[in-house]
Amino acid sequence: MTDVREIVEKIQGISNTDKTLVQKACTFAANVHKDHKRSTGEPYFNHLYETAKTLAELGMGPVTISAGFLHDSIEDVNVAPETIEKEFGSEIRFLVEGVTKLGKLHYTGARRYTENLRKLFVATSKDVRVLIIKLADRLQNMQTLSLLSKDKRDRIALETIEIYAPLAYRLGIRKINRELEDLAFPFVYPKEYEKVKKLLKQKSRDNFRHLEKFHKAVKRNLARDGITNIQTGFRIKGLYSLYRKLKRKEWDIDKIFDISALRIIVSSVEDCYRVLGSLHRVWRPLPGRIKDYVAMPKPNNYRGIHTTVFTGDGGILEVQIRTEEMHRKTEYGMHFEYKETAGLPRKAIASLSWVKRFFPSFILGNKDIHDRETSTIPDWIKTLGEYNQNTTANDSFVDDLKTDFFNDRVFVFTPQGDVIDLPTGSSAIDFAYAIHSDIGDRMSGVRINGKLVTLESVLENGDIVEIITRPTARPTPKWLDFAKTIIAKKHIRSALEKRKLGTWTNNPAQQH
């Protein structure tokens, strides 16, 4: 019997019943895959074990980890779904089938790929655990990518860097996001990869010299200020992340100040600000480079304080300050706590205002998700699942997907201080429809930072946007030229169609 102690130890508060479930799934997978080999020649079960271990490291619970062991058993070794349900219950069958139904994706622009990509989002829109299992599976596959044929390798790397890595980022799972990007980068953009490596090597010599010296000085300074309960370490920017930033900076690496950063982990939020004050008392910060994501978290709930300072010896370095909890959530994402106990009915309970906005059915912890009502899924995932089911392979589904969900983002605010996350280049029209379709349909004007501007005005990070509505206002065909997001375009086209058919009403309550 394969030992699962290494995995079980990663699951906080696990019961004996849950241990039995995970062990049973592990043993079952080992038996049904005993003659199954990977293209590398190694036992296929190794892949399943590593996938389950990744899920445990992400903080997932026994049901999801068990499904991780079993996720290829239907497709690859012909285990009947009914057998999965008989042995492990309907919930694990649902998850395994959710992953199985995705099929083998082919990132070629063909109908089969587009439709299978939709299947991924439809399944995810019912239960986000399907996507998390898929991400863990993809990470393990990427680690042996170099052993595949060039065509297969290039196809898998491209869909990883354009679809799966951004999905991990949107879920706040930075550890998987970074690893997927950096594993795919040399295969998707080999010339650019070599160029970035060369630039980084040249820059690193000076950077590390400044960083080591600065690190020692910071620890001495914090100790003098009585701040000793800390952990420190270095963070080196991922190669693909650096590549994207270099493109924005016209390939001038001297304009990038966060290639390497000093990370300081403290025990409390109060200590985050104490450390910041201690640093700024000695080292001058660069103007405009202090970012307080503790007071104003990112929409994916990233929290921490970033500051960039002159080190005094000609260097400029970024410092990231977080609590231990912030650091764990940044790396492993899924910032919720939910109840999951094998064999018993579960129900998730909402908590914290940001959770109600983002993943309303979850509360903080290290259990698992059960409630599969679509109301508990983030709006952006629901939109992916619902998006234009009737489009053809020649339509722009994949391009829209990359533009709307996976490109760089801007973070703007309602007058009440709520954060709205939109693709770069979004207009006030996109903002209005992101709030609510009725707001978009009745939009007659907009104020950005207190100033009246045109509806097509492009939004910038930090803008405060106030939408002005009136009952008789209505969308026009011109709005489609200024809208960037799928959601906005969908509602504008719907409104235009209603006007054309004569079913438009000035009463919003009767409109939808």
N, C-alpha and C positions, 0 to 999 in steps of 0.2 A: 504493500500500500504506500503510495507516494505521500510524503510528509508535508503537511501544509502549515507547520508551526510558524515558518517565516512570514506567511501571509496573515495568519490569525493574529499574530502579535501586533500587526499594524491596525487592527480594528478595535477601537476603544469600546470598552464596556460590552464586549461580546458575551453572549450567554452560551451555555453548553449546547442548547438546541441549535443555535446559529453555527457553532463550531462543527457540529455533526453535519449540518447542511453543506457547509463549504467542503468538508472532507469527503462527503458523499459525491459531490459534483466533481471534485478533483479525481477521485478514484474512477468514477464513471467515464470521465473524459479520457483518462489514461488507458482504460480498457478498450473503448470503442475506437481509439486512434492508435492502438498498439502497432499496427502494420502500416501506418500512414507516415510518409516521409515528406519533408520539405524539399524544394528544388536544390537546396544546399546539401542534402543527404542526411541532415540531422533529424531526429524524431520530431514529428509535428507537435507532439504534446509539449515540447519545450516552449513553443510559441504560445500555446494556451496558458501555460503556467506563468509566463512573463506578462501576458495580458492581464491575468487575474491579479498578479502582484502590483502592476501599475494601477489598477482600479483601487486596490487597498491603499496604496500610497496617496491616491487622490482623496481618500476619506470616504469612499463609497462603502456601502454596507454588505452584509452577507448575501442578500438576494442578487444584487448586481454583480458581485464577485463570482458567485456561482454561475450566473449567466455568462460571465466572461470565460469560465472554463468550458462552457457548453456551446459557445456562439457559432462554432463551425460544424457542430455534430450533425445537423440536419443536412446542410449543403454538401459537406465533404465526405461523410461516411454513412449517409442515408439513414440516420436515426429518425424514426417517425415522430412528428410533433406530438402525437398522442402519447408516445413513450415518455417524452420530456415532461408532459403534464402529469402523467401517472406517477412518475418518480419524484418530481420536484414542484408540482403545482402549476396553476394557470398563470401566475404572474411571471415566473421564470420562462414558461413557454412563450408568453407574449413578448418578452425581451429578446429571446433567442430568435423567434420568428421575425421580429422587427429588424434584426440585423441580417438575417438570412434573406429576407425579401428584397434587400437592396441589390442582390445579384452581384455580378462582377462588372464594375463600372469600366467603361472605356472612354477615356477623355479625348475624343476625336471630333466632337461636334455632331456626331451622328445621333439619330433619334434615340437609339438605345441608351446612350449615355445621358442625354437630357432627361429622358423619362425615368431612368434609374436615380438620377440626382434628385428629381422630384420625390421619388419614393423615400429617399433618405429624409427629406424635410417633412413629408407627410408623417412618416413614422416618428420623427423627432417631435412634431407638433402634438403627438399623442402622449409621448413620454420621453423626456430629455435624456433618460438613461440610455436609450438606444444610441444616441449620438456619442455619449461618453464612452460606451463600450467600443464603438467604431473608432474613436480617437485613440484609445489604448491599443486596439488591434493595429491600427495604421502605424503607430509609433514603433511597435515591435517589427512590423514588416519593413519599415524604412531602415532599420538598423542592419539589415542584410541585403539592402538594395543593390549594392555593387556586384553581387553574385548573379544577378539576373541578366537576360539578354538586353542589348542596348534599347531596342524599341519598347520593350516592357518597362525597363528602368526609367526611360524618359517620360513615358506616359504616366507612370505612378508618381514620379517626382513632380510633374507639372500639376496634376490634380491635387497633390499634397500642398504645394506652395500657394495655389490659387484658391483652394476650397477648404481643406481640412485645417491647415495652420491658422487661417483667419477665423474659422469657427471656434477653435480653441481659445483664441484671443478674446473673441466676443463673450465667451463663457467665463473669462477671467482666469483661465488655466495657463498661466504664462510659462510654466515649466515645459508643458507639452508643446505649446506654441513655438517657443524658442528652438526646442530640439527638432521639431518637424521642419521649421524653416532652414536651419543650418544643415540638416541631413539632405534636404532637397536642393539647396542652392547650387552646389557644384555640378549637379546634373542638368538643371534647368538653364543656368546662365554660367557656363564654365569659364568663359573669357572674363566676365565681370568678377567671378569668384576669385580668380587668380590676381586680378588687378587690386581687389579689396585686400586680399591677403598680403600683397606686397606693400601697399600703403600702410596697413596696420603694423606690419613688421618694422617699417621705418619709424613710425610714430611711437611704437611701444617702448623703445629704448628710453626715450626721454620721459614718457609718461610714467613708467614704472619707477624710475629714479625719483621723480617728484612725489609719487604716491607713497613709496616706502618712507621717505623722509617726513612727509606730511602726516602719515598715519601715526608715527611715533610721537610727533609733536602734539597731535590732537589728543591722544590718550593721556599724555602728561598734563595737558591743559584741563581736560575733563576731570582728572583726578584732583587737581588743585581746587576745582570748583565743587568737589565732593560728589561727583558723578562717577561711580565705579562699577555699578551693577549693569554692565553693558557687554555686548558681544560685537566684535568688529570683523570686517572682512572686505575683500575686494570684489567688485563686479565688473566683468569685461563685457562690453557690448557684443551681442551676437553678430556674426559676419553679415547675415542677410539684413538685419536691422540697420547695421552700419551702411550697407550698400544703398538701402532706400534713403537714408539720410544724406549720403554723399550725392545722390542724384538731385536732391532738393538744394544742396549747397554747391552745385556746379563742380563737384568732385574736389572741392577744396577742404582737405581734412583738417586744416588749421582752424576752420570755422565750427568744428564739432568739439564740444567741451565735455561730453559724457561718454567718450570711448571707454574710459575706465572710471570707476567711481568707488569712493569709500562708503561702505554700508555700515551703519551703526544701529544695532538692535538694542532697544531699551525695554524696561518692564512696564511702563505706563505711558499714557498719552501726555501727562504732565511732564514726564522726562523728555519726551520728544521736543517740547518747547524749551526746556532747560538746556538741552544739548544745542539747539539752534542758537539760543542767546549766547551760550558759551563760545560757540564758533565765531559768531559775528563780532563778539567783543575783541577777538584777536585777529581774525582774517576778514578782509573787506569782501563783501559779496558783490557779484556782478549785478548791475541794475537789470531788473526784469527777469532774473533767473531764479527767484525764490518762488517755489510752487507749493502751496499748502493744500495737499489733497487729504489732510485730516479734517480740516474744517469744511472742505468742499470736495468730497470724494468724486472720482470719475463715475460715469454711469454704470460701468461694470464693477463698481464698488472698490476700485483700487484706492488704498489709503496710504499715506506716508507724506513726509516733508522732504522736498528736494531743494538744495541750494548749491550754487556754483560760486566758488571763492577763489581769489588770488592767493596762492600759497606762499608768496613772499620770496620765492627763489626763481621767479620767472615762469612758474607753472600756473595753470588754471584747472581746477578739478571740481567734479560734482560730488556732493555728499548726500546720501539718502538716509533718512532717519525714520525708523519704524518700530512699533512694538513687536514682540514675538508673534502675537496673533495676526497682526497686519502682514507680517512676512510670510507666515504659513498660508494665509488666504491668497496672497499675491502669487505664490508659487503654485498652489494646488487648486485655486479657484473654488467654485461652487459654494459660495459663502452662506450656507444654510445649515440648519440642524433639523433633522427629520426623524420620525419614528419608524423603525423597521425591525420586526421580530419574526423570524421564520415561523410560518404556519398560523399566525394570529392575524386578525383583521387590524389594519393600520389606517390612521387618518392623520394627515399632516395639519399643522396648526400655523397660521400666519403670525408673523411677528416682525417688528421693526418697519418703519415707513418705507425705506428703500426696497425691502423685500416685497412689500405689497405692490410696489410699482414694477419690480423686475421679475421676481419669481414668487408670486403671492402665496403659494401653498407651503413654503418652506420656512423653518426657523433654524437657528444656528446649531451645528454639531457634526457628528460623525456617524450618522446612521444612513438611512436611504429613503428614496422617494417612493411614495405609493400612489397618491392621488393623481389620476391621469386625466382629470377633467381639463379641457382645453383652456379654461379660464386660469389655470395655474401655470401656463406656459408663457414665456415672454412674448410680447407682441411681435418682435422681429422674427421669432421662430414660427409663430402662427402664420405670419405673412408668407414666409418661405413655403410653408405647407399648403397654403391656399392659392399661391400665385398662379394665375392664368393657366388653369389646368388644361385648357384646350389649345394652347399654342403648339405650333409644329416644330420639327427639328430645325427648320430654317429660320425660326424666329430668334429673338435676342435674349432668350432666357438666361443663358450662362453669362452673357455680357452684362445684362441688367443686374444679375446676382452680384457680380464682382463690383460693379459701380455702386450699388445701393447698400450693400452690407459689408463689403470687405475692403473698401478703399480707406484712405485716411479720413478721420472724423473731425468734426467741429463740435464743440460743446457750448450750447447757448442756453439762456435762462428765460423763464417766464417772469413776469413782474413779481410773482410770489416766491421766486428763488428756486423753483424746480428746474432740474437740468434736463435738457432735451439733446439727444445724441443724433446727429445727422451726418450724411456724407459731406466731405469737403465740396464746396461749390453749390450747396443747397441755397434756395431762396426763401424769402419770407412765406411764399406759398407752401413750400415743403413743410416749414415749421407749423403753419396753421393746420394742415392735414395731419401732422404728427400728433397734434393736441386732440383733435376730433374731426370727423368728416363734416359735421354741422358747422364747425368753426371755419373750415376751409370753404365750404359751399357758400357761406354768408359773409365772406371776407370782403371788406370794402376799403380798408386802409391798414397801414402798419406804422408803428413807431419803433425805431431801433435806437436804444440808448436815449429815449425821450424825444427823438427828432422824427418828424414825419418824413417818410421816404417812399419810394415806389414799391409796388408789390414784388417786382422782380429783383429787388436788392439782394445781393449775395451776402450771406451771413459769415461773420468772423468769430473766432473763439472768444468767449466771454461776453458777447452781445446780449443785452436784455431786450427781449422782443415782446411787444404788446400788439395784439391783433385787434383791429377795430371791425366790428360786424354791423350789418343792418339787415332787416328781414327781406328787403327787396333785392339785395345783392345776389349775384349769381356768377358762376365761372364762365369764362369765354374761351374760345379755341386758342387764343393767344397764350393762355396760361400754360398750355402743354409745352410751349417753347422754353418756358422759364422753370418748369418743375423738373427736378432731378430724380426724385425717389419714386419707386414703384407704387407706393401707397398713394401719393398725391396724383400721379397720372391715372391710376385706376379710378379714383373718385371723380376726377375731372371728366374723364371719358363717360363715366356713368351719368353724371349730371348733364353733360351735353346730349347724351342719348335720350334722357328723360325729356329734355326741352324739345328735342326733335320729334318725339312721339306724343308730345303734349301732356305728359304726366307730371311735369314739374309743378311744385306748389311752393308758395311763399311761407308755408307753415312747416318749420323744421320737424315738428313732431309727426307730421304726416309724410315726410319725405322718405323715410327709411323703413 
